Structure formats: C-alpha cells, structure tokens
Amino acid sequence: MLSIKNLQARIGEKEILKGINLEVNAGEVHAIMGPNGSGKSTLASVLAGREDYEVTGGEVEFNGKNILELEPSDRAAEGIFLAFQYPVEIPGVSTINFMKTAVNKIRQYRGQSPLDAVAFLQLMKEKMKLVEIDQSLLSRSLNEGFSGGEKKRNEIFQMAMLEPKLSILDETDSGLDIDALKIVANGVNSLRSKNNATIVVTHYQRLLDYIVPDFVHVLYKGKIVKSGTKELAKELEAKGYDWIKNEVALA
Amino acid sequence: MTTATESILKQILESSTPAYFEAGNEGRKKALAQLSEIGLPTSKSEEYRFTPITKALEKKFTWTSSTPALSTISIDSFLPAIGDTHRIVFLNGRFSKNLSQLEGLEPNVVVSTFDAADSKTKSVIQSLLGTISKTGDAFAAMNSAFYLEGIFIHVPANTQVSKPILVLHLNDAQEKQVIAHTRLLVSIEKGSSLSIIEKSDSLGTEPCFHTFMEEMMVAENATLDYCKIQNDAGAVHQVSNTFIAQADSSRVNTFTLTLNGQIIRNNLNIQINGEQCESHFNGLYLVNGNTLVDNHTVVDHQKPNSFSNEMYKGIMDDQSKGVFNGKIYVRPHAQKTNAFQSNRNILMSENATINTKPQLEIWADDVKCSHGCTTGQLDEEALFYLQARGIPHASAKAMLLYAFALDVLSVVKNENLKAYLDQLISERLHKNF
C-alpha cells in the first residue's frame, strides 16, 4: 500500500529525514518510535504534504501513485489521513460543517455524488458512537476550547468519517489521560480492517498496549535504525533509547 | 492648499447651478462658503492622509459638464434578493418616482423629496436639516451645497415600519462620467422602528463621484437598523457622511459592507445624546485589485449609562488598501459608559496595506472602554489542517476567511437581509480571494 524509498527531507537548511525506507501493507499496523527530535513527526507531516518541509530525495508511492506530487487535499482524497499531534483550533467553523465539506470534497474527487443532509447526519451519528463524542461538541467551533482529550477524540471521529486507507497517528497519546487513551484506542481498533493500514507515531510504549502493532520501527537521526515486532517496543520501554543510540554510534 | 487643489475647488464652485444659491437657500450658501473655506483635503490633511480622493477628482473628472438626468433604466439586476421592501430609487443622483415603490407604508409615515413636500413638512425639514451634521468634512459641505435631491423619511411615534426601505442609487456611467450628491434625512419618533438598506451601483466604466449624506434622528425608545451595501465594480469614488443621533433608550444597528469600488470613504458619526442607549456598528470590507476603502467612525458618548460596540473586519488582497480610524469620545458627564471597539484585518498579499488607528478620548472616570486592532495573514496551520482533510486549497482558504468575517453579521437582524449578505460574502470569498 505504502512504499517509502530513501526518503529525505529538510526544513530550511536542516536535514531531518536522511533516507527512510518503509513498506506498509494493507491490514498492518506499524509503530514508529524514537527519541525526541529523531524525525517522527516530520515523517508524518511529509506524508500528509505539509509545505514547510522540502523533500530533497527519495520516493513515496501510495497504491502505486507517487504522492509527493499531490496536494495535501488530494492525498487525503486518495485515502491518507493524518491525526494531528496538535489539532488546530478554528473559530467560526463547526466540526459538522467542516466534516460535511471534507466528506463531499473527497466524494467529488472520487467521482461520487455528494451526501445529502440526511445521509450525512446518519453517517455522523454512527461514527460519533465510536469515539463517544457528543453532538454538542461537534456543533461548536472546531477544537476551540476543547480539552486535550476532546481534540484527540475529534481527530479519531474525523478519521472514522473519512474512512482512510492509511491512517497516520502523530503522537495521538500525548496529553491524554488513561480513560481518554482507551476511548481513542478503541476507536482506532474498531476502524482497523484487512483493507486499511495504520502508522502509529509515538514516543512511549503506552499507546501500543492498546493499539497493538505488527511492526515496530525505531527512528533515530532521520533514519530507521531498528525494526522488529511489538516486543521491541517493550524493550524500549524497559531500557530507554540509549542502547539504540549506542548501537548506532558503534555501527 | 496646493495650486491644483485650489484650481479644482474653483472649478467645482463655478460649476454650481446658480439657482441653488438664490435667496431662500441660505443653507446651501453657507455650505458653499464653508467648502471654500475648508478646501479639499490633500495628503497633508490628517483625516485624509491615506485617501487621495482629491487627486482622483483632479485627474478623472471634468467639472464643466453636468450629469444628465436619466428618465428610466432597468433596475432589476441591481435589486438585492431580500424579500419584500419599500423602495426609493435615485438615478444619477435624482429621485425616480417611477421606479420607487412606496405604497402600503404605515399610516402617517412620510417619504418625500424635499422639494415635493407639503409646506408643513417643508418646515419640519428646514428645522431638522443640518442640525446633527456639524463637521469639518469638505465633502459634507460639498454635499450640503450641491445635493441634487434629498429624501425625507418621517416615522411618527409608536409606528413600526414593517418592511425595510431600500434606497437604491444607480448611476449610468456608460457614456460619460457621473457626479451626484444625494441626501437622506430620517426622523424616527418615540417608540418607532425603521430599517433602511442603502445600496449603490453603476453601469459602465466611466468615473463616478458620489457624495452621500445621511442624517438620522432616533428618538426616545426608537430603533434604527441601517445597512449600507457597497458592491459596485465600476470606477466609483464615494464619500459618505452618515450622522446618527440617539435619544434615551434608543437602539441603533449599522452594518457597512464594502466589496468593490475605486475609492470608498465612509464617515460614520454616532452621537449618543441619551441615556440607556445601545449602538452596534459593524463593518466588513473584502477588497482586492486597486480598491481603497476607508472607514472613519466616531461614537460620541455625551450622556451616562449607554453602550456602544463597534466591530470592523477587513480582508485585503492584491494592491488594495484599507483604512480604519475609530474615535470614541466619552464626555465628562457620560459616566457608566460601556464602549468597545475592535478592528481586525487579514492581508492576503504583500502589496495590500491597512492603516488602522483607534482613538479613544475619555473624560469620564467611571467607564468601561476597550479597543483592539489586529492585522495578520491567513493562518497557514489552519489551512493545512483543512487541506489534510481533503478540502482543496482554494475552498479551505475561502472557508477560513468566511469564518473570520462572519460574526460581523450578528448585527443584522432581518433574516432575509442576513441571508443575502451571507451569500454575497461567501461568493466573494470563493470567487475572488
């Protein structure tokens, strides 16, 4: 589904990704871990198409398409979803209106007719249950005055609405208490299927107790330096990142 | 005054119809003298520093030729879709009886040109005209000296005018320039209410220069809703001088929407002469190209215990220019005044500019006043967020701008009008920004 080959990117003069290789197949969950500043969020942002980053080399194919050429909105319409680490507050735009526009723009991109108000409302009600989010929250301005947990639940609600093929969760666990974390993880898990894939970007192992990965990769200094199974995440939790840093230094 | 300014003023003064200034027209004579004394504003005039209207008048207009009267024209495409209204139509600055629709007004409501009024009404007009419009503005003096036609609207006590009155100004600049000066005198008596929507449009691309003067008196416990729509893509140069005087417990809501034009200058002057008054005055300017829009507002709290709230927002693209100057006066007796002001702007291009200046002068000591102005760019992070959800760049941008602009409409109570303005704003942002 997703094939990243030797991806390099920088922000300003600073090289951040220095040759990432990663293959993600449908049905898989990949965790990307690593110490602060290793390039985890950059990778998530580059995949979603954030303009601040300049891709200086490598390829990213998504279902056979070179997505590096695509606008962020087209990537979303192709089925890539980024759950933001810091969801943006947008006064004056309600989540409902925003989602209605997003759903219908994506449908338009795919050559489908727009959902009418009734069908949209039905879809929304169904997805709201999944992340236990209240309609009154969705009628308010997008994320404005939301608690950290509400913002993250709103991200997962949006993910449920858009039914992406590839979801990238960028530090979704940051700022969540354990109850909110469980709700968010449940939402993500119930959206998993053999047709879609998930990349979980996280600093801590905690989230991976709830969203269990098939593969774990360690990103350090802009490269994936180690890959393994969920056991690797546990090892990192127990031993910290220093042993990885040492390994890299020795190699 | 520069020589050029002097010469154009001389031309303007000489272009006057002599009949205006014969005996009985003392008001016009006085205004003419005032205009010649004040002179036209130059780049050195504090109130017109950023608004080179005199230069435009010099360059683009000839003062020797008069603007022809226009017998009729199709106005349908200029009527706003706001449901049923009464209608006053001005063509090239002259009242058109044929195109106006004033049947079915509530009993004893008077809508009449100054000239056609009966003698009793004429004396009322005489007693009101110019009483609340003392100003040093050259274009107010010019209007007072040269207005072609004035309309008097009188709402007697305890009368709610159910349908809004639409005042439509249409100028035909297809073949030659138009110079027009029009005037509106409104008196709303105790416990009454009135809604006025003023819209100006032109045909063709020859230059138009139009001065407006509105004097509106809102008596005790009366309500005025006033909306001004400036969406004329012609070569339009406008100066409006709007004066509103409020008596005890009156309510005033004004909304000024500017979408188009060459140079648009709005002087809005609100005198709070009563206690327990409430005034909301909002404005929105969404401009691009070379449009210059300049809003100068004054709210003058002369009595205690009143509330005023002003919110102007602007989005400027291309080389457009915005000017905002908001004065709040709180006089020594006006204790317990609440006066708030905000002006927020988004610049969409490196060549767009905004000059914004709040001016608060407060002599009373027990008041709540605040002001704030911000100028920024579109929030890139928000833009990316919307795009990351599948909303293409142009739509995402329009969505954010619309969200930024929208709350100024809160002051518009008429649902039909609100829907029309909403549509106008949304279309504008989706098409042109």
Interface residues (C-beta under 8 A of the other chain):
Chain A: A48 G49 R50 E51 E71 P72 S73 D74 R75 A76 A77 F81 L82 F84 P87 V88 I90 P91 G92 V93 F98 M99 T101 A102 V103 K105 I106 Y109 Q158 L162
Chain B: D379 E380 E381 A382 F384 Y385 L386 Q387 A388 R389 G390 I391 P392 H393 S395 A396 M399 L400 Y402 A403 F404 L406 D407
